[in-house]
Amino acid sequence: MGTPLSRDPIAEARRNWEDHGWSDVAAPMAAITAIMRTQQILLARIESALKPFGLTFARYELLALLSFARKGALPMNKASALLQVHPTSVTNAVDRLERAGLVARSPHPTDGRTTLVGLTPEGLTVAQRSTAALNSQVFNKPGFTPEDVDELIRILGDFRRGSGDFEDSP
């Protein structure tokens, strides 16, 4: 992060919206812009914690997902669905992680059309160490109070559900 600005540019943008006659959408614009800026700040913190491991957040997410898999491997199409990214993105992440020796592809034992991706022993070690780094450097100090965290989870969960991101389980 650079030097803090002397005033909040998002609050200033909201005032500009209001001054230009867009008062009815000024607050939602400011909220959405604040969410986007917050995402940038949090991603920078995450990327900083992951840099020593040679990981981006997208690659870390795949390693973490695989570390939670009961059999240590997942079909690539299932990984894509669980990560909510296009299959091409998973393929690219797997390609890079495979070159780094952190994951390996293997044929599915009963479905010849499916490729499994699983952690190598080194990949498991990197997943564990990078998770510990994120837990101590980012998730342990999110910059929100515990009450704010709970409220954010609720608000953003409601938004995601309403946007069709997921359905509640029975």
Secondary structure, 3 states (H helix, E strand, C coil): CCCCCCCCHHHHHHHHHHHCCCHHHHHHHHHHHHHHHHHHHHHHHHHHHHHHHCCCHHHHHHHHHHHHCCCCEEEHHHHHHHHCCCHHHHHHHHHHHHHCCCEEEEECCCCCCCEEEEECHHHHHHHHHHHHHHHHHHHCCCCCCHHHHHHHHHHHHHHHHHCCCCCCCC
